[in-house]
Amino acid sequence: MNWYLMVLKKYAQFEGRSRRKELWMFTLFNCLFSWPLYILGLVFHENVLGTIFFCLYVLYLLAIIVPCLAVSVRRLHDTGKSGWFYFLIFIPLVGAIILLVFFVLDSDPGANEYGPNPKGA
């Protein structure tokens, strides 16, 4: 949970580097918060309660867009890539696979042009 809160504290900070753990723990907690809202919206889709859950789901997704982009860009920086590589996501299927590979790569050892290694190594 601390990793999720750490990303939220750096809400729109696109500079610097983020560890793999920071990105993946943020992703995990993001899924743990959003999926129940979506599932409850599906379960109660025929009444007002379903509409409320779907609205909460959409509001959560809108609120989390900027931190999600920021941590993704910082993770790309950690592997020595520019944040502009995130636009690969717009290439159907292949772009998402390439980004996934970048996200699971280990950090550049030592400092790079985006800052010091967040692992402290």
Backbone as JSON, one array per atom type, in Angstrom:
{
  "sequence": "MNWYLMVLKKYAQFEGRSRRKELWMFTLFNCLFSWPLYILGLVFHENVLGTIFFCLYVLYLLAIIVPCLAVSVRRLHDTGKSGWFYFLIFIPLVGAIILLVFFVLDSDPGANEYGPNPKGA",
  "N": [[0.82, -1.19, 0.0], [2.03, 1.19, 0.65], [3.59, 1.73, -1.58], [1.7, 2.36, -3.49], [0.6, 4.69, -2.4], [2.89, 6.26, -2.47], [3.21, 6.72, -5.2], [0.91, 8.22, -5.65], [1.55, 10.48, -4.16], [3.52, 11.56, -5.72], [2.08, 12.75, -7.77], [1.94, 14.15, -10.4], [4.55, 14.01, -11.27], [6.84, 13.74, -13.62], [9.51, 13.6, -13.96], [12.62, 11.99, -13.19], [13.17, 8.67, -11.81], [11.64, 5.41, -11.51], [11.32, 2.44, -9.65], [10.88, -1.05, -10.62], [9.27, -2.34, -8.77], [7.76, -0.26, -7.69], [6.11, 0.52, -9.87], [4.71, -1.9, -10.42], [3.5, -2.57, -7.97], [1.84, -0.38, -7.68], [0.2, -0.84, -9.89], [-0.99, -3.27, -9.11], [-2.5, -2.52, -6.76], [-4.09, -0.61, -7.93], [-5.67, -2.19, -9.62], [-6.91, -3.72, -7.64], [-8.55, -1.83, -6.48], [-10.14, -0.84, -8.59], [-11.34, -2.98, -10.05], [-13.33, -4.27, -8.32], [-15.29, -2.22, -8.22], [-16.08, -2.12, -10.89], [-17.02, -4.76, -11.29], [-19.12, -4.87, -9.41], [-20.73, -2.94, -10.57], [-21.47, -4.32, -12.88], [-22.87, -6.48, -11.75], [-25.07, -5.24, -10.52], [-26.35, -4.04, -12.68], [-28.92, -3.48, -13.61], [-30.24, -1.66, -12.02], [-30.32, 1.39, -10.04], [-28.14, 1.28, -8.33], [-26.17, -0.06, -9.76], [-25.54, 1.87, -11.67], [-24.45, 3.82, -10.02], [-22.14, 2.49, -9.1], [-20.77, 2.14, -11.55], [-20.36, 4.83, -12.21], [-18.67, 5.6, -10.09], [-16.52, 3.96, -10.72], [-15.7, 5.02, -13.23], [-15.04, 7.63, -12.43], [-12.93, 7.06, -10.69], [-11.08, 5.97, -12.53], [-10.61, 8.23, -14.13], [-9.42, 9.9, -12.24], [-7.04, 8.6, -11.76], [-5.52, 8.59, -14.01], [-3.39, 10.47, -14.58], [-1.4, 9.94, -12.47], [-0.84, 7.31, -13.22], [0.23, 7.56, -15.82], [2.46, 9.1, -15.13], [4.02, 7.41, -13.4], [4.56, 5.4, -15.2], [6.1, 6.71, -17.15], [8.28, 7.47, -15.56], [9.22, 4.92, -14.99], [10.02, 4.07, -17.52], [12.11, 5.89, -17.82], [13.81, 4.83, -15.91], [14.79, 2.59, -17.15], [16.35, 3.71, -19.02], [15.08, 4.79, -21.2], [13.28, 7.21, -23.15], [10.45, 9.13, -22.07], [8.71, 9.47, -24.11], [8.48, 7.07, -25.37], [6.25, 5.89, -24.38], [4.17, 6.36, -26.07], [4.13, 4.24, -27.77], [2.12, 2.6, -27.03], [-0.06, 3.09, -28.6], [0.21, 1.58, -30.85], [-1.39, -1.12, -32.07], [-1.55, -4.08, -30.15], [1.27, -4.91, -30.58], [2.63, -2.66, -29.6], [1.85, -2.59, -26.89], [3.04, -4.95, -25.99], [5.76, -4.39, -26.38], [6.07, -2.24, -24.57], [5.49, -3.6, -22.19], [7.72, -5.29, -22.06], [9.72, -3.34, -21.73], [8.92, -2.39, -19.23], [9.44, -4.54, -17.53], [12.14, -4.84, -17.65], [15.36, -4.68, -16.04], [16.68, -2.05, -13.93], [18.78, 0.62, -15.17], [22.14, 0.35, -14.31], [23.59, 2.36, -11.78], [23.68, 5.97, -12.11], [21.71, 7.59, -14.63], [20.8, 9.64, -17.48], [18.42, 10.58, -16.48], [18.47, 10.65, -13.76], [19.57, 9.54, -10.45], [20.02, 6.04, -9.61], [17.11, 4.5, -8.41], [17.24, 2.34, -6.71], [19.38, 2.73, -5.2], [21.79, 1.64, -5.71]],
  "CA": [[0.0, 0.0, 0.0], [2.92, 2.35, 0.68], [4.04, 2.02, -2.94], [0.57, 3.02, -4.15], [0.53, 6.05, -1.87], [4.07, 6.97, -2.94], [2.92, 7.18, -6.56], [-0.07, 9.3, -5.56], [2.23, 11.68, -3.66], [4.24, 12.11, -6.88], [0.93, 12.77, -8.68], [2.24, 14.53, -11.78], [6.0, 14.14, -11.38], [7.29, 12.94, -14.74], [10.97, 13.55, -13.94], [13.19, 11.02, -12.28], [13.1, 7.24, -12.12], [10.84, 4.58, -10.61], [11.67, 1.02, -9.66], [9.86, -1.98, -11.08], [8.35, -2.61, -7.67], [6.84, 0.87, -7.57], [5.13, 0.42, -10.95], [3.87, -3.1, -10.34], [2.65, -2.49, -6.78], [0.81, 0.6, -8.03], [-0.72, -1.53, -10.79], [-1.74, -4.24, -8.32], [-3.5, -1.84, -5.94], [-5.02, 0.03, -8.86], [-6.62, -3.25, -10.0], [-7.69, -4.1, -6.46], [-9.55, -0.79, -6.22], [-11.04, -0.58, -9.71], [-12.12, -4.15, -10.48], [-14.58, -4.47, -7.57], [-16.28, -1.24, -8.65], [-16.57, -2.54, -12.19], [-17.8, -5.99, -11.13], [-20.38, -4.5, -8.75], [-21.53, -2.26, -11.58], [-22.05, -5.36, -13.74], [-23.83, -7.27, -10.98], [-26.27, -4.45, -10.27], [-26.52, -3.2, -13.87], [-30.31, -3.18, -13.94], [-30.86, -0.67, -11.13], [-29.57, 2.61, -9.78], [-26.9, 0.92, -7.66], [-25.2, -0.35, -10.82], [-25.13, 3.15, -12.25], [-23.57, 4.46, -9.04], [-20.84, 1.8, -9.13], [-20.1, 2.48, -12.8], [-19.9, 6.23, -12.1], [-17.5, 5.59, -9.21], [-15.45, 3.33, -11.5], [-15.23, 5.98, -14.22], [-14.38, 8.72, -11.7], [-11.64, 6.55, -10.22], [-10.18, 5.89, -13.68], [-10.23, 9.59, -14.52], [-8.52, 10.45, -11.21], [-5.79, 7.86, -11.68], [-4.82, 8.65, -15.31], [-2.12, 11.22, -14.5], [-0.39, 9.18, -11.74], [-0.48, 6.12, -13.99], [1.16, 8.01, -16.86], [3.7, 9.57, -14.51], [4.84, 6.29, -12.95], [5.0, 4.69, -16.4], [7.2, 7.49, -17.75], [9.44, 7.33, -14.68], [9.73, 3.55, -15.15], [10.77, 4.09, -18.77], [13.36, 6.59, -17.52], [14.67, 3.94, -15.13], [15.44, 1.66, -18.08], [17.15, 4.49, -19.96], [14.26, 5.17, -22.35], [12.55, 8.46, -23.04], [9.04, 8.99, -21.76], [7.96, 9.45, -25.36], [8.26, 5.68, -25.75], [4.92, 5.48, -23.93], [3.25, 6.45, -27.2], [4.07, 2.93, -28.42], [0.86, 1.97, -26.62], [-1.04, 3.31, -29.65], [0.38, 0.55, -31.88], [-2.19, -2.24, -31.57], [-0.95, -5.31, -29.65], [2.74, -4.89, -30.55], [3.07, -1.58, -28.72], [1.67, -3.01, -25.49], [4.04, -5.97, -25.7], [7.06, -3.71, -26.27], [6.05, -1.52, -23.3], [5.59, -4.59, -21.12], [9.13, -5.69, -21.99], [10.46, -2.23, -21.11], [8.55, -2.28, -17.82], [10.02, -5.62, -16.73], [13.6, -4.77, -17.69], [16.01, -4.19, -14.83], [17.13, -0.67, -13.96], [20.14, 0.92, -15.59], [23.0, 0.46, -13.12], [24.11, 3.71, -11.53], [22.87, 7.11, -12.57], [21.61, 7.83, -16.07], [20.46, 11.04, -17.75], [17.18, 10.92, -15.81], [18.68, 10.77, -12.34], [20.27, 8.43, -9.8], [19.3, 4.77, -9.52], [16.24, 4.51, -7.23], [17.6, 1.25, -5.82], [20.48, 3.18, -4.37], [22.99, 0.86, -6.03]],
  "C": [[0.86, 1.26, 0.0], [3.38, 2.74, -0.72], [2.95, 2.75, -3.72], [0.48, 4.48, -3.7], [1.72, 6.89, -2.32], [3.84, 7.52, -4.35], [1.91, 8.32, -6.52], [0.55, 10.59, -5.03], [3.02, 12.36, -4.77], [3.27, 12.28, -8.05], [1.29, 13.05, -10.14], [3.74, 14.75, -11.97], [6.49, 13.18, -12.47], [8.82, 12.86, -14.81], [11.41, 12.48, -12.97], [12.95, 9.59, -12.74], [12.25, 6.52, -11.09], [11.27, 3.13, -10.76], [10.54, 0.18, -10.24], [8.8, -2.19, -10.01], [7.32, -1.49, -7.52], [5.75, 0.79, -8.63], [4.18, -0.74, -10.73], [3.01, -3.12, -9.08], [1.53, -1.46, -7.0], [-0.25, -0.06, -8.92], [-1.6, -2.52, -10.03], [-2.84, -3.56, -7.51], [-4.52, -1.09, -6.8], [-6.08, -0.97, -9.3], [-7.5, -3.65, -8.82], [-8.77, -3.07, -6.12], [-10.57, -0.66, -7.35], [-11.9, -1.79, -10.09], [-13.38, -4.38, -9.65], [-15.67, -3.46, -7.97], [-16.9, -1.65, -9.97], [-17.47, -3.77, -12.07], [-19.13, -5.7, -10.44], [-21.31, -3.74, -9.7], [-22.19, -3.25, -12.54], [-23.13, -6.16, -13.02], [-25.15, -6.53, -10.82], [-26.65, -3.57, -11.47], [-27.96, -2.79, -14.17], [-30.98, -2.18, -12.99], [-29.9, 0.49, -10.87], [-28.21, 2.31, -9.13], [-25.79, 0.61, -8.67], [-24.67, 0.92, -11.46], [-24.17, 3.88, -11.31], [-22.18, 3.82, -9.06], [-20.08, 2.11, -10.41], [-19.59, 3.92, -12.78], [-18.67, 6.33, -11.21], [-16.29, 5.01, -9.93], [-14.85, 4.32, -12.49], [-14.5, 7.15, -13.54], [-13.01, 8.29, -11.18], [-10.64, 6.49, -11.38], [-9.72, 7.27, -14.13], [-9.24, 10.19, -13.52], [-7.14, 9.82, -11.26], [-4.98, 7.92, -12.99], [-3.45, 9.31, -15.19], [-1.08, 10.46, -13.67], [0.07, 7.94, -12.49], [0.5, 6.48, -15.11], [2.5, 8.41, -16.26], [4.59, 8.42, -14.07], [5.34, 5.48, -14.14], [6.18, 5.4, -17.06], [8.45, 7.38, -16.88], [10.05, 5.93, -14.78], [10.51, 3.44, -16.46], [12.11, 4.8, -18.57], [14.34, 5.68, -16.78], [15.39, 2.94, -16.03], [16.23, 2.39, -19.14], [16.39, 4.93, -21.2], [13.58, 6.51, -22.08], [11.09, 8.18, -22.71], [8.17, 8.95, -23.01], [7.72, 8.03, -25.87], [6.88, 5.2, -25.31], [3.91, 5.54, -25.07], [3.23, 5.17, -28.04], [2.77, 2.2, -28.1], [-0.2, 2.11, -27.71], [-0.87, 2.36, -30.83], [-0.36, -0.69, -31.37], [-1.34, -3.49, -31.29], [0.57, -5.23, -29.51], [3.25, -3.83, -29.6], [2.96, -1.95, -27.26], [2.7, -4.05, -25.09], [5.41, -5.34, -25.52], [7.13, -2.95, -24.94], [6.17, -2.48, -22.12], [7.02, -5.06, -20.95], [9.96, -4.59, -21.34], [10.18, -2.13, -19.62], [9.15, -3.38, -16.95], [11.54, -5.66, -16.8], [14.15, -4.25, -16.36], [16.46, -2.74, -15.02], [18.51, -0.55, -14.59], [21.0, 1.01, -14.33], [23.55, 1.88, -12.99], [23.17, 4.77, -12.05], [22.8, 7.11, -14.1], [21.16, 9.27, -16.27], [19.19, 11.51, -17.04], [17.31, 10.99, -14.3], [19.41, 9.55, -11.76], [19.38, 7.18, -9.76], [18.42, 4.76, -8.28], [16.52, 3.36, -6.27], [18.72, 1.64, -4.88], [21.76, 2.45, -4.65], [23.94, 1.69, -6.86]]
}
